[in-house]
Amino acid sequence: MSVAAKARAAAGELVPPAGVVRILSVSNLAKTVAHGIIMSVSVLYFTTSVGIPASRVGLALTVGALVGMLVAVPAGHAADLLGPRNATVFALVGLGVVACGYAFVGSFTWLVVVASLVLAGEAATDASRGALVAGVVPPEERVRAWSYFRSIANIGVTVGAVAGGVGLWLDSAAGYMVLLVLAGVLFMVAGLMYLRVPSVPPAAPEEKQGPALVVLRDRPYAVFALLNSLLIMNGPLLTVALPIWIAQRTDAPSSLYPAILVINTLFVVTLQVRVSRGAEHVAGGARSLRRAGLVLAACCVLFAVAGGLPAWAAVAVLLAGAVVHVLGEMLHSAGSWSLAYGLAPERAHGQYQGLFGMSTQLGSTVTPFLATVLIIGLGWPGWLVFGAVMAGAGLLAPAVARWSQSRSSAAEPSSSAGLSVAAPSSSEPSSAAGPVDPAGPAGSDTLPPGETAVADAAPPKS
């Protein structure tokens, strides 16, 4: 292959292809720049400029996260019924309007109200956008499309964080307010860009009578969502547990942590599309999740070992752990996207993506507390506990995928829906940040791990 051909191939893994995927990617860039701004300035604004105690800010964001989880599945079902393109536009524009409210919060009560509205809007956006991708992107291209979204998300969050850093340097209430309003406007711009995407008709109603929220009775998918909640914990482990571990339990300098974040961002931006190859079908996605669990377990072992080493060795082991972690993170993203679509019926992607996004938010929300208890409290054994949990979740993924396939085959022998991401798509057939994300879902979502608006001032993924 010539040098020019190699350059074109490399560019193809970095630049989204023209058409729908590029429009969605640019929209995601605006959305994740907004996330980066909110993540970097919101908590300091609430605590220093508004005067709300940090503990109450955390409580308000936790309440908002719970509201978002409750909204996710009904919002996804609404997208199925109303059409996901218009639902996504409405959700993102609405998210922008309420996100501007962060700038005008004056009390704890109003912070609870605004955070709940913002995180409900995030959940609705993730679910409806997931259904939209199912409707406008061919099944065999969905995982690759989400890979582009996640690469773009890392760039967007970084740009937003830099903009937020300027606000932190100026350190004025007016500056914070301007940035928070700018974030809201960017959400609205991201939503309006979806008007350039082809409209997707609502899902055709089933002839037979049955429950409206079929996802709540899909036990294999529920188990997959639980496994996703366990594997998505890798994001908060990186963003919450690791910096405290480095500072308190290793001899490595605290200044190493920013370098680890840079490594993570560069790897995701440049390699997510490549790592996602082979996950286009359910079997490949399940293999990716199995590998992700084992790789993430290995990174936990490396982080644990760093606690008993001299400074130079701790630095080397932590950097190795960071590389192993980001590989596991990318494998998890690819596998979770594959199964999130491949195990869902084409007529109900909205509600299934809602449950997927809920699982991402659940894992991202509980992990900081668990990490504090297990890793900061117990020390290196805590890392091994998390490693064992993620290894177990990854190893179970292929069996859960087969269970879902056999159940779908028995229920709908004439349909291939749910057997493969590459199954033929109907006219209307999923997040997560960010955590979110993003990545993720993402968190889920297209954001970096664990990120959802202010909850991740609580991401990614995705």
ABEGO torsion letter per residue (X at the ends): XBAAAAAAAAAAAABBBBEAAAAAAAAAAAAAAAAAAAAAAAAAAAAAAAGBBAAAAAAAAAAAAAAAAAAAAAAAAAAAAAEAAAAAAAAAAAAAAAAAAAAABABAAAAAAAAAAAAAAAAAAAAAAAAAAAAABBAAAAAAAAAAAAAAAAAAAAAAAAAAAAAAAAGBAAAAAAAAAAAAAAAAAAAAAAAABBBBBBBBBBABBBBABAAAABAAAAAAAAAAAAAAAAAAAAAAAAAAAAAAABABBAAAAAAAAAAAAAAAAAAAAAAABGAABAAAAAAAAAAAAAAAAAAAAAAAAAAABBAAAAAAAAAAAAAAAAAAAAAAAAAAAAAAAAABBAAAAAAAAAAAAAAAAAAAAAAAAAAAAAAAAAEAAAAAAAAAAAAAAAAAAAAAAAAAAAAAAAABAABABGABAABBBBABXXXXXXXXOBOXXGGEEABBBGBBEAAAAXXOAX
